[in-house]
Amino acid sequence: MPHRSAYVCLDCRVSFKHTVDHSGQHGYRCPRCRRALILAGDAFEAPPRRDRDAWRVLSVLLHAGLDFRQACCGCGPGYRPRSLREVRERLAYARRTGTSAARALATP
């Protein structure tokens, strides 16, 4: 059975479900702007298009290498910041302590 996951276009602020290609060369493109879609994961729920701050948070998370894939136990992707304030606090923590941005963003 094919596994479907969410792919997003951060510029257009839209998400689409596609079959996951495990080779990493999915080639899915946004039907609006034709840019490559980013794999967000199967547990991803897109924020409303008009919520710019939520899409900015999502952009930071995806560019840091975090996604919204289910853990093997089915308990979800773990903690993800939901506001710009939380993102700023965690990135400041990462700079102070020398930890990676991805690790700081995934820590509650």
C-alpha positions in Angstrom: 0.0 0.0 0.0 1.5 3.4 -1.0 2.3 5.7 1.8 1.0 9.3 1.4 2.5 12.3 3.0 2.1 16.1 3.0 4.2 18.3 0.8 4.2 22.1 1.1 4.9 25.1 -0.9 6.0 27.8 1.5 5.8 30.6 -1.1 2.1 29.9 -2.0 1.2 28.6 1.6 -0.5 25.5 0.4 0.0 21.7 1.1 -0.7 18.6 -1.0 -0.8 14.9 -0.2 1.4 12.8 -2.5 2.8 9.3 -2.4 6.2 9.3 -0.6 9.2 8.5 -2.8 11.9 7.0 -0.6 14.6 7.8 -3.1 14.4 11.5 -2.1 13.9 12.5 -5.8 10.2 13.1 -5.6 10.0 15.9 -8.2 6.6 17.2 -7.0 6.1 20.8 -8.0 3.6 23.4 -6.8 0.8 23.8 -9.4 0.7 27.5 -8.7 4.3 28.6 -8.9 6.0 25.5 -10.2 8.7 25.5 -7.4 9.7 22.2 -5.8 7.5 21.1 -2.9 9.0 20.3 0.5 8.2 17.1 2.3 6.4 18.0 5.6 5.4 14.5 6.8 2.4 12.4 7.3 1.4 14.1 10.6 1.4 17.6 9.1 -1.6 19.8 9.4 -1.4 23.0 7.3 -2.2 26.3 9.1 -4.7 28.6 7.4 -3.2 30.4 4.4 -3.9 33.8 5.9 -1.9 33.0 9.1 1.5 34.3 8.0 3.2 33.9 11.4 2.3 30.2 11.5 3.8 29.7 7.9 6.9 31.6 9.0 7.3 29.2 12.0 6.7 26.3 9.6 9.4 27.7 7.2 12.0 27.9 10.1 11.2 24.3 11.2 11.4 22.8 7.7 14.6 24.7 6.8 16.1 23.5 10.1 15.5 19.9 9.0 12.5 19.1 11.2 9.4 17.6 9.7 6.1 16.2 10.9 6.5 12.4 10.4 5.0 10.0 12.8 7.3 8.3 15.2 7.5 4.5 14.8 5.2 4.1 17.8 2.5 6.3 16.2 2.7 8.9 18.9 3.3 11.8 16.5 6.4 13.9 15.5 7.1 15.2 19.0 7.3 18.8 20.1 7.3 21.6 17.5 7.1 25.3 18.4 3.8 27.0 17.4 4.7 30.7 17.7 7.4 33.0 16.5 8.2 33.9 20.1 8.9 30.2 20.9 11.1 29.9 17.7 13.1 33.0 18.7 13.6 31.7 22.3 14.8 28.4 21.1 17.1 29.8 18.4 18.6 32.2 21.1 19.1 29.1 23.3 20.9 27.3 20.5 23.2 30.2 19.9 24.0 30.5 23.7 24.6 26.8 24.3 26.1 25.8 20.9 23.4 23.2 20.3 22.1 22.7 16.8 19.0 24.7 15.7 17.1 21.5 14.9 17.7 20.1 18.4 16.8 23.3 20.2 13.6 23.7 18.1 12.5 20.1 18.9 13.1 20.5 22.7 10.0 21.5 24.7 
